[in-house]
């Protein structure tokens, strides 16, 4: 009589042994485990790419794109940056 998850294994020479079956874990667990590993590997690879991009651009000037930003002179709440200089356009 065997406990649940134990199986008899017979070898070619006729000998036998009892083993615990790890396959009882189930396919769902294996799928989740593979998913976690793939997620971790993807995050590591993306992090390396970002580091390379950051290092490549470290010596270059980073100019923010044209958009509304907090007014540096504090006259208004927002001021429009045209990509090269502050404009007279403001918003409260």
MITI-523123 format. One line per 4 residues: number of its first residue (from 0); their letters; for each residue x, y, z of C-alpha. Coordinates in Angstrom, 1 decimal. Example, Ala and Ser with C-alpha at 12.3 -4.5 7.8 and 13.67 -1.06 7.14 Angstrom:
2
0	AS	12.3 -4.5 7.8 | 13.7 -1.1 7.1
This chain:
92
0	XXXX	0.0 0.0 0.0 | 1.4 3.4 -1.0 | 0.6 6.9 0.1 | -0.9 9.3 -2.3
4	XXXX	1.7 10.5 -4.8 | 3.9 7.5 -4.4 | 4.4 5.2 -7.3 | 6.3 1.9 -8.0
8	XXXX	9.0 2.1 -10.7 | 10.3 -1.0 -12.3 | 13.7 -1.0 -13.9 | 14.9 -3.1 -16.9
12	XXXX	16.9 -5.4 -14.5 | 13.7 -6.2 -12.7 | 14.4 -4.2 -9.6 | 11.7 -1.9 -8.1
16	XXXX	11.6 1.2 -6.1 | 8.9 3.6 -4.8 | 9.2 7.2 -5.8 | 7.3 10.4 -5.1
20	XXXX	5.7 11.7 -8.2 | 6.3 15.4 -8.8 | 3.9 15.3 -11.8 | 1.1 15.4 -9.2
24	XXXX	1.8 19.1 -8.9 | -0.4 19.6 -12.0 | 0.0 21.3 -15.3 | -1.5 24.6 -14.0
28	XXXX	1.3 25.1 -11.5 | 3.9 24.4 -14.2 | 2.3 26.9 -16.5 | 2.3 29.5 -13.8
32	XXXX	5.9 28.8 -12.9 | 7.0 29.1 -16.6 | 5.0 32.4 -16.8 | 6.8 33.8 -13.8
36	XXXX	10.2 32.9 -15.2 | 9.3 34.5 -18.5 | 8.1 37.6 -16.8 | 11.3 37.9 -14.8
40	XXXX	13.5 37.3 -17.8 | 11.6 39.9 -19.8 | 11.9 42.5 -17.0 | 15.7 41.9 -16.7
44	XXXX	16.1 42.2 -20.5 | 14.1 45.4 -20.7 | 16.1 46.9 -17.8 | 19.3 46.2 -19.6
48	XXXX	18.0 47.9 -22.8 | 16.9 50.9 -20.8 | 20.4 51.1 -19.1 | 22.1 51.0 -22.5
52	XXXX	19.7 53.7 -23.9 | 20.3 55.9 -20.8 | 24.1 55.5 -21.1 | 24.0 56.3 -24.8
56	XXXX	22.0 59.5 -24.1 | 23.8 60.5 -21.0 | 26.2 62.8 -22.8 | 23.4 64.4 -24.9
60	XXXX	21.3 67.3 -23.8 | 17.7 66.2 -22.9 | 15.3 68.9 -24.0 | 11.7 68.2 -23.0
64	XXXX	9.1 68.0 -25.8 | 6.7 70.8 -26.5 | 3.9 70.7 -23.9 | 2.3 72.5 -21.0
68	XXXX	4.5 72.5 -17.9 | 4.4 74.1 -14.4 | 5.3 77.8 -14.9 | 9.0 78.3 -13.7
72	XXXX	8.3 82.0 -13.0 | 5.2 81.0 -10.8 | 3.2 83.8 -12.5 | 0.7 81.2 -13.7
76	XXXX	0.0 77.6 -12.9 | 1.0 76.4 -16.4 | 3.2 77.8 -19.2 | 3.7 76.4 -22.7
80	XXXX	7.1 75.2 -23.6 | 7.5 75.1 -27.5 | 10.4 72.6 -27.4 | 13.1 75.3 -27.4
84	XXXX	11.8 78.2 -25.2 | 9.0 79.3 -22.9 | 6.2 81.1 -24.6 | 3.9 83.9 -23.4
88	XXXX	0.9 81.4 -23.3 | -0.2 80.6 -19.8 | -3.1 78.9 -18.1 | -4.4 79.2 -14.5
